[in-house]
Amino acid sequence: KITSDKKTLVILDEIHHLASDAKWGESCKYAFDNASFILSLTGTPFRTDSAEIPFQDYQKTFSDNGLIMEIKPDFQFSLKETVDLGISRPLEALCFDGSIEWDNDGEKITSTFDETIDSNLESQRLNTALSPELSFTKNMMVQAYQKIDGLRIKQPKAKMMIVGKDKDHVEKLANYYFKATSDKPVIVHEGINNTSQIIEEFKTSDDKAIFSCKMLSEGTNIKSLRIVLYLTNITSMSTFIQIVTRAVRKENFDQTGPGYIYMPADNRLKNVAEKLEIINMVTVSSNVKEENVTGNVVSKSTKTFTPLDAKVTSQTSIYRSKTFTSQQLKHAKEYKEKNGLEDFDVSDSILALILSDKNNDKYFEETSFNISSKPLIEEE
């Protein structure tokens, strides 16, 4: 009645949560359809269930995958643009791979994330790597802890967030983290009271790490957050983007340097990480839905699934939509050591990007930085 009787502006934040054919979406359309102006906001302007988002204009086309629906926005502002303007930090994804071994109904399987395997086994492989009892996640957490210590030299309040699968998984991860680092973590999940207060206190505290599941994605603003450990088995694009972009914020616009994502080198996650700076506005309407959670039991034929072993043996990275191999990162690290650049605040990925732009093979052999000069890229 209000929107019918008066000239009204309606602002809908995180509009992607509404589906036109669901009760909440239908109610929203009924309440506000007559408003003079509707401003819809979201950082992830698409859905993974084939439903349309209310109040949006779509361009619809057909393909082999089904009906493709692309939002036609009045205004868009990509992460790339905010990074180029110095508003947001770029994100550097550190992708960990290694030897992963599990029991699939009596059959022992060994694989790496580089190998192409059946989708059911792909889910088991990821869940094995995420097992808190195995060294894979421990290695990632220790490396992230060492990184946050280094970042704190110039950003004393720098923090990191570790996202797990569920509250039991988070508790186990936090326990192993404490044993490995002696750093007492903050923990928030649905089984803990006063989580909002705990999160607010964490923002201004000297604590380094906060462990969570399903609580620190949309709406959470921790400006000093520099590292996100993505240790959940949710592989959907929307969830990944919502979680990892917590690390693009700055305490002030003078700060430089990327936010870091520590994650398994699962191809589904890497594909999204490569596209972080590009706005995706496409929803595909078909019978095949995007995989959201890679559960421990992934098919009716799988009676048992038991993680056996997982060890980190290699690392690649993704920075500004470019992927860097283990060899490129190794070359960059060697170049740092050879030219006395260890104290320069430039990550191996950023240095690899600089060197690749210089046609790196010859550049590695013949060029050295002038150590007294200003760094090529200033970092936090």
C-alpha positions in Angstrom: 0.0 0.0 0.0 2.8 2.4 0.9 4.6 1.9 -2.5 1.3 2.4 -4.3 0.2 5.5 -2.5 3.6 7.3 -2.2 6.6 7.9 -4.4 9.0 5.3 -3.0 12.6 4.1 -3.4 13.1 0.5 -2.4 16.7 -0.7 -1.9 17.3 -4.5 -1.9 20.8 -5.6 -0.9 22.0 -9.1 -1.8 19.2 -9.4 -4.3 20.5 -12.7 -5.6 18.9 -14.5 -2.5 15.5 -13.9 -4.0 14.0 -16.3 -6.6 11.0 -15.1 -8.6 9.2 -18.4 -8.3 9.9 -18.9 -4.6 7.7 -17.7 -1.7 10.1 -15.0 -0.5 10.6 -13.7 -4.1 6.9 -13.7 -4.8 6.2 -11.8 -1.6 8.9 -9.2 -2.4 7.4 -8.7 -5.9 3.9 -8.3 -4.4 5.1 -5.8 -1.8 7.3 -3.6 -4.0 6.3 -4.0 -7.6 4.5 -0.6 -7.6 7.5 1.3 -6.2 8.7 4.3 -8.2 12.3 3.2 -8.0 13.9 -0.1 -7.1 17.7 -0.3 -6.5 18.9 -3.9 -6.5 22.5 -4.6 -5.2 24.6 -7.7 -5.2 28.2 -8.8 -5.7 27.1 -12.1 -7.2 24.4 -11.3 -9.7 23.4 -14.9 -10.6 21.8 -17.9 -9.1 22.8 -21.6 -9.2 19.3 -23.1 -9.2 18.1 -21.8 -12.6 15.7 -19.3 -11.0 15.3 -15.7 -12.1 16.1 -12.9 -9.7 13.1 -10.5 -9.2 13.1 -7.0 -10.8 15.9 -7.8 -13.3 15.9 -7.5 -17.0 17.3 -10.6 -18.7 18.7 -11.4 -22.1 17.8 -15.0 -22.9 19.5 -17.3 -25.4 19.5 -21.0 -25.9 22.6 -23.2 -26.1 23.5 -26.9 -25.8 23.5 -26.4 -22.0 20.0 -25.1 -21.9 18.5 -21.6 -21.5 21.1 -19.0 -20.7 19.8 -16.0 -18.8 22.1 -13.0 -18.5 21.2 -10.0 -16.4 21.2 -6.6 -18.2 22.3 -4.2 -15.3 21.9 -0.5 -15.2 25.3 -0.2 -13.6 28.2 -2.6 -13.0 31.5 -2.2 -11.2 33.8 -5.2 -11.3 36.4 -6.2 -8.8 39.1 -5.5 -11.4 37.9 -1.9 -11.6 38.0 -1.5 -7.8 41.5 -3.0 -7.7 42.8 -0.8 -10.5 41.4 2.3 -8.7 43.1 1.2 -5.4 39.8 0.7 -3.6 40.2 -3.0 -3.2 43.1 -5.4 -2.8 43.7 -7.9 -5.6 43.5 -11.5 -4.6 46.3 -14.0 -4.9 45.2 -17.7 -4.7 47.8 -20.1 -3.5 46.7 -23.6 -4.7 48.1 -26.6 -2.9 48.5 -30.0 -4.5 50.0 -33.3 -3.4 49.6 -37.0 -3.0 46.1 -37.8 -1.8 45.0 -41.3 -0.8 41.7 -42.7 0.3 39.7 -46.0 0.6 36.6 -46.2 -1.7 34.6 -49.2 -0.6 37.7 -51.4 -0.1 39.6 -50.0 -3.1 42.7 -47.8 -2.3 42.9 -44.8 -4.6 45.8 -42.4 -4.9 45.6 -39.2 -6.9 46.6 -35.6 -7.2 44.4 -32.6 -8.1 46.2 -32.5 -11.5 44.6 -35.8 -12.5 41.2 -36.0 -14.2 39.0 -38.5 -12.4 35.3 -39.4 -12.0 33.2 -36.7 -10.3 32.4 -39.0 -7.4 36.1 -39.6 -6.8 36.8 -35.9 -7.3 34.6 -35.2 -4.3 36.3 -37.9 -2.2 39.7 -36.5 -3.2 38.8 -33.0 -2.0 37.3 -34.3 1.3 40.4 -36.4 1.9 42.6 -33.3 1.4 40.4 -31.4 3.9 40.7 -34.0 6.6 42.0 -32.2 9.7 43.9 -35.3 10.9 46.1 -35.4 7.8 49.1 -33.2 7.1 47.6 -31.5 4.0 45.5 -29.0 5.9 48.1 -28.7 8.7 50.7 -27.6 6.1 48.4 -25.0 4.7 47.5 -23.6 8.1 51.2 -23.4 9.2 52.1 -21.6 6.0 49.3 -19.2 6.4 50.3 -18.5 10.0 53.9 -17.8 8.9 52.5 -15.5 6.2 50.3 -13.5 8.6 53.3 -13.1 10.9 55.2 -11.6 8.0 52.4 -9.3 7.0 52.1 -8.0 10.6 55.5 -6.4 10.4 54.0 -3.6 8.4 50.3 -4.2 9.2 50.2 -5.0 12.9 46.5 -5.9 13.0 46.5 -8.2 9.9 44.3 -11.2 10.4 43.3 -14.4 8.7 40.0 -16.4 8.5 39.8 -20.2 8.2 36.5 -21.6 6.8 35.6 -25.2 7.4 32.9 -27.6 6.4 30.9 -27.8 9.6 31.2 -27.0 13.3 33.0 -30.4 14.1 35.4 -29.9 11.2 36.1 -26.3 12.4 36.7 -27.4 15.9 39.2 -30.0 14.8 41.0 -27.6 12.5 41.3 -25.0 15.2 42.7 -27.7 17.6 45.4 -28.7 15.2 46.2 -25.1 14.4 46.7 -24.4 18.1 48.9 -27.4 18.5 51.0 -26.5 15.5 51.4 -22.7 16.2 50.6 -22.2 19.9 48.4 -19.3 18.7 45.0 -19.5 20.3 42.3 -19.1 17.6 38.9 -17.5 17.8 36.0 -19.8 16.9 32.5 -19.0 15.7 29.8 -21.4 14.5 26.2 -22.2 15.1 27.0 -24.1 18.4 28.6 -21.0 20.0 26.6 -18.2 21.7 27.2 -14.5 21.2 28.9 -15.0 17.9 28.2 -11.4 16.7 29.9 -10.0 19.8 32.9 -12.4 19.3 33.3 -11.3 15.7 33.1 -7.6 16.7 35.7 -8.1 19.4 38.0 -10.0 17.0 38.0 -7.0 14.6 39.8 -4.8 17.1 41.8 -7.4 19.0 45.3 -8.6 18.6 44.1 -12.1 17.7 45.4 -13.4 14.4 43.0 -16.2 13.3 39.3 -16.8 13.4 37.7 -20.2 12.5 34.2 -20.4 11.2 31.6 -22.1 9.0 28.6 -20.5 7.5 29.0 -17.2 9.4 31.7 -15.0 7.8 30.6 -14.5 4.2 28.0 -11.9 3.3 27.9 -8.7 5.3 31.0 -9.5 7.3 33.5 -6.6 7.2 36.9 -7.2 8.8 39.0 -4.6 7.1 42.3 -6.0 8.4 41.6 -9.5 7.0 44.5 -10.4 4.7 44.3 -14.2 4.4 41.4 -16.6 3.8 41.9 -20.4 4.1 39.2 -22.0 2.0 38.9 -25.4 3.8 35.3 -26.2 3.0 33.9 -28.7 0.5 31.5 -26.2 -1.0 32.5 -25.6 -4.6 29.8 -23.4 -5.9 30.9 -20.1 -7.6 28.6 -17.9 -5.4 29.8 -19.3 -2.1 33.5 -19.2 -3.1 33.3 -15.6 -4.2 31.3 -14.5 -1.1 33.9 -16.0 1.2 37.2 -15.2 -0.4 36.3 -11.6 -1.2 36.3 -10.9 2.6 40.1 -10.4 2.0 39.8 -7.5 -0.6 39.1 -4.8 2.0 41.5 -2.2 3.3 41.9 -0.4 6.6 42.7 2.7 4.6 43.1 3.3 0.9 46.9 4.0 1.2 47.4 0.3 2.0 48.8 -1.9 -0.8 49.4 -5.6 -1.3 47.0 -8.4 -2.2 44.7 -10.5 -0.1 45.6 -14.2 -0.1 43.5 -17.3 -0.6 45.0 -20.6 0.6 43.1 -23.4 -1.0 43.3 -27.0 -2.3 44.2 -27.1 -6.0 40.8 -28.5 -6.9 40.0 -27.6 -10.5 36.5 -26.4 -9.7 37.9 -23.9 -7.2 40.7 -22.9 -9.5 38.3 -22.1 -12.3 36.4 -19.7 -10.2 39.6 -18.1 -8.8 40.7 -17.3 -12.3 37.5 -15.4 -12.9 37.3 -13.4 -9.7 37.8 -10.1 -11.3 35.1 -10.6 -13.9 31.5 -10.1 -13.1 29.4 -13.2 -13.9 25.8 -12.4 -14.7 24.7 -15.7 -16.2 22.3 -18.2 -14.9 22.0 -21.4 -16.9 18.5 -23.0 -16.8 18.9 -26.7 -17.4 18.5 -30.1 -15.8 22.1 -30.1 -14.7 22.5 -28.0 -11.5 25.8 -26.6 -10.2 27.5 -28.8 -7.6 27.3 -27.0 -4.3 28.7 -29.5 -1.7 31.0 -32.4 -2.3 29.8 -34.7 0.5 31.7 -37.5 2.1 29.2 -40.1 0.7 28.9 -39.1 -3.0 26.9 -41.9 -4.6 24.5 -44.7 -3.7 27.1 -47.2 -4.9 29.7 -45.9 -2.5 29.3 -47.8 0.8 32.3 -46.5 2.6 34.8 -43.6 2.1 37.8 -43.3 4.4 40.6 -40.7 4.0 44.0 -42.4 4.4 46.8 -39.9 3.6 47.2 -36.4 2.1 50.5 -34.6 1.8 51.3 -31.2 0.1 54.0 -31.7 -2.5 53.6 -28.7 -4.9 52.0 -25.3 -5.1 50.7 -23.1 -8.0 49.1 -19.7 -7.8 46.6 -17.5 -9.5 47.0 -13.7 -9.5 45.0 -11.1 -11.6 43.4 -13.9 -13.6 46.8 -15.4 -14.5 48.0 -18.8 -13.4 51.6 -19.5 -12.4 53.2 -23.0 -12.3 55.3 -24.4 -9.6 58.3 -23.9 -11.8 57.5 -20.2 -12.4 57.1 -19.7 -8.6 60.4 -21.5 -8.0 62.2 -19.3 -10.6 60.8 -16.2 -8.9 61.9 -17.3 -5.5 65.4 -18.1 -6.8 65.5 -14.7 -8.5 64.7 -13.0 -5.2 67.5 -14.9 -3.4 70.0 -14.2 -6.2 69.3 -10.5 -6.2 68.9 -9.9 -2.5 65.2 -9.1 -2.7 63.9 -11.2 0.2 63.1 -8.0 2.2 61.1 -6.5 -0.7 57.4 -6.9 -0.1 56.7 -8.6 -3.4 55.2 -12.1 -3.5 56.5 -14.8 -5.7 53.4 -14.6 -7.9 53.7 -10.9 -8.4 57.4 -11.3 -9.2 56.6 -14.1 -11.6 54.1 -11.8 -13.3 56.7 -9.1 -13.7 59.2 -11.5 -15.1 56.8 -13.2 -17.4 56.0 -9.8 -18.9 59.7 -9.4 -19.6 59.9 -12.6 -21.7 61.4 -14.2 -18.6 63.9 -16.8 -19.8 66.5 -14.2 -20.9 65.3 -11.8 -18.2 66.1 -14.2 -15.4 69.7 -14.6 -16.7 70.6 -11.1 -17.6 68.6 -8.6 -15.5 68.9 -7.6 -11.8 67.0 -5.0 -9.8 68.7 -1.9 -8.6 68.4 -2.7 -4.9 68.5 1.0 -3.9 65.7 1.9 -6.2 62.0 2.0 -5.4 60.3 -1.5 -5.6 58.5 -2.3 -8.8 55.4 -3.1 -6.8 54.8 -1.8 -3.3 53.1 -4.2 -1.0 51.7 -3.9 2.5 
